[in-house]
């Protein structure tokens, strides 16, 4: 298993409207942060330009576009992707989508493909509505749904999942070698915003998350770099508390496409 430092486990979400705003955040964070998430909000405005700028600066990128299209389009898209710097990429779709993505990746190690079993903005009420369950006596096991979907995601050929809340611990228990990237992370006392299933950085790592995605608590801080280091220190404490030995991250073995 590859050793991953506490600082590298923090992914800062660049959920802003323009590449200039993103550049200001990256400049403010400086050497404190080496890993960034680019999602629809910024990608629609700036495309791959912001990704290329991040990789030029030696930063790692989590490109969160939840790709879902015909297998041929998915394969060609991944094949045409930047060869360096994009560490994680999100997919949607079925088994054919994941197989096509892996074919497009070829012999490259990255990007690792992730899917979302359940959004961090969903709770049991949202899941009931999604499943059209109106009988309040009918028990809905949210974490059980996440684990079942995660198994299907891995069986389809993805490398890991995006998971939050109590689902993180359940996933680590049920699928020990799964790669878990956890959003909805909020330091103690922070506003949860639209995340209904949130964890502190310490609790998320202790529960079994490999990487944490944090956006607004850092972006809205008066001292973004200081807040990033505070979160990294929580990660460091959790790793030490969980495992006194060298910190290492779970890696899912390559599954033939």
N, C-alpha and C positions, 0 to 999 in steps of 0.2 A: 504493500500500500504506500502511495506517495505521501510524504510529509507535507502538510500544509500549515502555514503559520496562522496565528490568530488574526493578524491584520489582513491576510489574504482571504479569510472567510467572510469578511464584510463586503457586501455588494451594495453600492449606493445607487438608488434609482434616480435617473435623470428624467423624471416626469415633469418636464417643462415644455414651453411652447416653441422655443427657438434655439438654434445652435449657439447663439451668443449667450443666452442664459445658461446653457449647459457649460460653455467654456468658462464662464465666471465661477460656477460651482467647482469645476475641476481645478481651476487656478487657486481658489480659496482652500481647497483640500490638499493641494500640493502632493507631497510624498506620503501623506498620512493614509491615502486610499489608492489602491492599485486596480480595483475591479468596479465596473459600472454596468448598470442595466439600462438599455435603450428599448423603450416600448413604442406603441403606436403614436402616442401624443407627440413625441419628438421626431420619430421616424417619418411621419407624414409630412412634417415641416422641412426636414433636413435630409431625409434619405440616408444613403450610406456615407455621405460626406462626414457626418459626425462620428460614425463608427471608424472611418479611416483616420480621422484626426486623433481619436483616442488611441488607436493602435500605433500611430506614429509616435505618440508620447510614451509608448511602452505599457499602456494600460490593457487590462483584459476586459472583454465585453461579453455581457449576457444579452443576446438579442431576442427580445420577447415579442414575437410576431404571430405565434400560434398558427403556423402554416397548415392549411388544409386545402388540397386541390387534387386534381387527377394525379395518379402516380407518376406519369411522365413529367408533368410540370414540377412536382415536388422534387424529383430526382435531378432535373436540370437546374432548379433553383439552388439546391444544396451544392451541386457541382460547380456552379458559378460563384459561390460564396467566397468571401475573402479567405485566403488560405491561412492567415495568421491572426491571432488576437481574439477571435470569436470562440469563447470557451463553451458557452451554453446557448441552446436555441430551442424555443418551444414549438411543439407540433400540436395539432388537433387531429381529428380524423380517426381512421381505423388501422387495422394491421397493415393493409397495403400502403398506407401513408408512411408508416414507420419503416417498412421494408424499402420503399422508394428513397426515403431520406438516407438510409444507411448505404444504399447503392450509390447515391450521389456523393456521399462522404468518402467512399472507397477505402483506401488504406490509411487515411488520415485518422488520428486519434480524436480530433475535435472537429466540429462542435459536438458536445454531449447533448443528446436529445432528451428533453423533458416534456412532460404533460401535466395538466392540472386536474387532479381527481375531483376537487371541489374548491370553488373560489373562497378566499379568506373573508370575503364580504357576505358569505352565506352562513346561516345558522340552521338549526333544526326546522324552524318555521319555513325558511326559504326552500329547504329540501322537500318538505311536505308539499308545498305548492308545486314544485317542479315535478314531483312524482304523482300529483293529483290525489293526494291522500287527505280526505276530509274527515275521516273517523278519528277523533281525538284520542280514542282508546287504543288506537293502533300505534305501537311503539316504533319509533324511527331511530335506528342506531347509526348516527352520522359517521362516527369513526369506522364502523363496520363497512359502510358504503365506501368510504375512502380506501380502506385496505383492499376490498374486492376490486375496485377500479384500478388501484395501483398494480395489483397482480396482472390484470389484463394489459395494462400499459407496458409493463416489463415483458410480458409474454409476446406482445406485438413487436418488440424490438427496441423500445426506448431505453435510455440509460438510467432514468430516475424520474422523480416527481417534484412538483411544487406543492408543499403541504404546510399547514399552519395549525395552531392550537393544540388540543389534546391528541389530534391525529398523528402528530410527530412521534410521540412516545409509542403509540400503538403500532405505527408503521415500523419503527425500529425493532420493536419486540417481535412482530410477526414476519418481517422480511429484513433480517439483520444486515444484509449487504447492500441494501438499496441506497442510492444517492438521493439525499433530501435537501432541497433548497427551500428555505422557509421565509415567506413574506409576512406582513402583519406584525412586524417586530416593533415594540415600543418600550423604551427605557421606563423605569418606574416613574409614575407621575405624568407621563405623556398623554396627550389626547389620542384616543384610539382611532379618531376620524371614522372612516367607513369600514374598518376591519372589526368584524364581530367575534372573530376567534384569534385573539392576539396573545403573544408571549413576550416576556422580557428577553433580552439577549442571553442572559445567564440561563434562564429556564429553557429556552429553545435549544441551546447547545447541550445542556444537561439532559434534555429529553431525547437527543439523538440527531438534531439537525447538523448538516455538514457546512452549509453556507446560509447566511442571513441577508435578506434584502431589506434595506432601510432607506426611506425616502424623506418624508416631511420632517421627522425629528432632527435630521441633519440639515436639510435644505433651509428650514425655518429658524435654525439656531443662530444666535448672535455670534457664536464661535463654531462654525461647522467643523473645522479640523479638531477642535477640542472635543466636540460631541462624538465625532468618529473615533477618537482615541479612547473616550470613555466607554463606548460600546465594545471596542476591541479589547479593552481591559476586562470587561465583563465576560467576553468570550474566553479570554486567557484564564480567568478564574474558574470558569465552568469546565474547561478542558483539564485544568489541574485537579479540580475536585473530582471529576469523573475518572481520570486516568493519570496517576502520578508520573507515568512514563512519557516518552516523546509523543506529542500530538500527531495523530495521523488520521486521514479522512478515508471513509469507505469509498471504494471505487468499484463500480459494477463491471464485470468482465465483458469483453466484447462478445456479442451474440451474432453468429453468421447471418448475413442478410438473405 
